[in-house]
Amino acid sequence: MGVLWEVGLADFIIVTLVLGGGAAFMTGRAVARSWEPVAKAIAWIVLLTCAVRFIHFALFHGTLLSMHYYLVDFVLLALAAVLGHRLTRFRQMTRRYAWAIEPSGLLSWRQRG
């Protein structure tokens, strides 16, 4: 048992990072594409975290109601969702409003001077 994973490192990487992280990233993108705020993506991540914890419980005999591992999974999935949301919003702003907005960093923009 580690601080980040409960049963095994491979299980944690496959279920939480690859499957859950990919779904969280796509959730963030979907919310951004509908021009909704990132808080809506975080609300969906709460439900996704429940599903990820259930997969750990059902397939790898992890604990279903462990607050520690629930929070670890939630933070990692929320980071993936925020990254997906910010990347999509950056692309929306710099492509749709190219006449008024210019990129100013990796995931940020500013008004044209």
Phi and psi in degrees as a GROMACS rama.xvg file:
@    title "Ramachandran Plot"
@    xaxis  label "Phi"
@    yaxis  label "Psi"
@TYPE xy
-113.763  -179.199  GLY-2
-72.1152  -35.5416  VAL-3
-94.5799  -31.7996  LEU-4
-122.769  152.199  TRP-5
-99.1666  -49.3882  GLU-6
-99.0434  -56.7107  VAL-7
-154.526  154.854  GLY-8
-65.8735  -41.1792  LEU-9
-63.4064  -41.9164  ALA-10
-62.2805  -42.1252  ASP-11
-63.1252  -44.3489  PHE-12
-65.6747  -45.6212  ILE-13
-67.5295  -51.2634  ILE-14
-79.4881  -52.0527  VAL-15
-78.7635  -50.4044  THR-16
-80.0006  -46.9496  LEU-17
-80.0788  -59.1684  VAL-18
-71.8358  -54.3413  LEU-19
-67.9979  -42.0251  GLY-20
-65.0674  -38.97  GLY-21
-65.0596  -42.398  GLY-22
-66.4386  -37.8961  ALA-23
-66.5282  -42.3473  ALA-24
-60.2875  -44.991  PHE-25
-67.2539  -32.597  MET-26
-64.6606  -44.3029  THR-27
-60.6298  -41.4194  GLY-28
-63.7953  -43.9924  ARG-29
-63.9104  -40.7212  ALA-30
-66.3907  -41.138  VAL-31
-67.1592  -36.5595  ALA-32
-66.3684  -23.2687  ARG-33
-95.2346  12.4132  SER-34
60.3511  34.4766  TRP-35
-95.1402  157.248  GLU-36
-73.4898  162.026  PRO-37
-65.0322  -23.394  VAL-38
-61.3151  -31.8888  ALA-39
-67.6079  -36.8654  LYS-40
-65.6006  -39.6251  ALA-41
-64.0747  -36.7252  ILE-42
-62.2362  -39.5454  ALA-43
-69.6915  -29.9581  TRP-44
-68.1271  -28.1794  ILE-45
-59.2387  -44.9049  VAL-46
-68.4937  -39.4707  LEU-47
-64.0206  -36.4465  LEU-48
-64.3719  -38.131  THR-49
-60.2677  -41.563  CYS-50
-66.5673  -41.1575  ALA-51
-64.5806  -41.8866  VAL-52
-64.0029  -37.1002  ARG-53
-65.67  -39.0587  PHE-54
-63.5088  -42.3339  ILE-55
-60.402  -39.7104  HIS-56
-69.1831  -47.6064  PHE-57
-74.16  -38.6559  ALA-58
-95.7126  -31.6322  LEU-59
-121.316  12.2212  PHE-60
58.5922  38.2728  HIS-61
-82.9213  173.805  GLY-62
-84.0557  135.627  THR-63
-77.7872  -40.6028  LEU-64
-110.238  49.7267  LEU-65
-96.497  113.451  SER-66
-65.1721  -36.496  MET-67
-61.0165  -52.5991  HIS-68
-73.0233  -27.9581  TYR-69
-63.3199  -44.3196  TYR-70
-66.998  -38.2595  LEU-71
-61.5435  -47.7821  VAL-72
-63.4744  -41.5541  ASP-73
-62.209  -44.5226  PHE-74
-63.3514  -44.1914  VAL-75
-66.4795  -41.8138  LEU-76
-69.1325  -37.3858  LEU-77
-64.9042  -38.2384  ALA-78
-62.171  -42.2799  LEU-79
-64.5913  -39.6931  ALA-80
-67.8505  -41.2772  ALA-81
-65.3449  -39.2226  VAL-82
-63.0949  -45.4395  LEU-83
-62.8172  -40.1215  GLY-84
-66.0535  -47.0921  HIS-85
-66.802  -40.2151  ARG-86
-63.268  -43.1415  LEU-87
-68.0124  -42.1971  THR-88
-65.3464  -36.6479  ARG-89
-60.4892  -46.4179  PHE-90
-64.8864  -39.687  ARG-91
-61.3996  -47.9137  GLN-92
-68.0937  -43.0237  MET-93
-78.2079  -21.8947  THR-94
-93.5837  -45.0705  ARG-95
-73.487  -36.4998  ARG-96
-115.475  46.4166  TYR-97
-64.275  -23.7837  ALA-98
-73.7596  -20.6403  TRP-99
-121.454  -17.2613  ALA-100
-123.117  140.869  ILE-101
-131.9  149.222  GLU-102
-64.3949  142.341  PRO-103
-128.414  9.40839  SER-104
178.698  -165.94  GLY-105
-63.3647  -47.5865  LEU-106
-132.797  31.6147  LEU-107
-132.24  163.126  SER-108
-141.943  167.026  TRP-109
-148.815  164.866  ARG-110
-72.2981  144.96  GLN-111
-66.9619  139.335  ARG-112
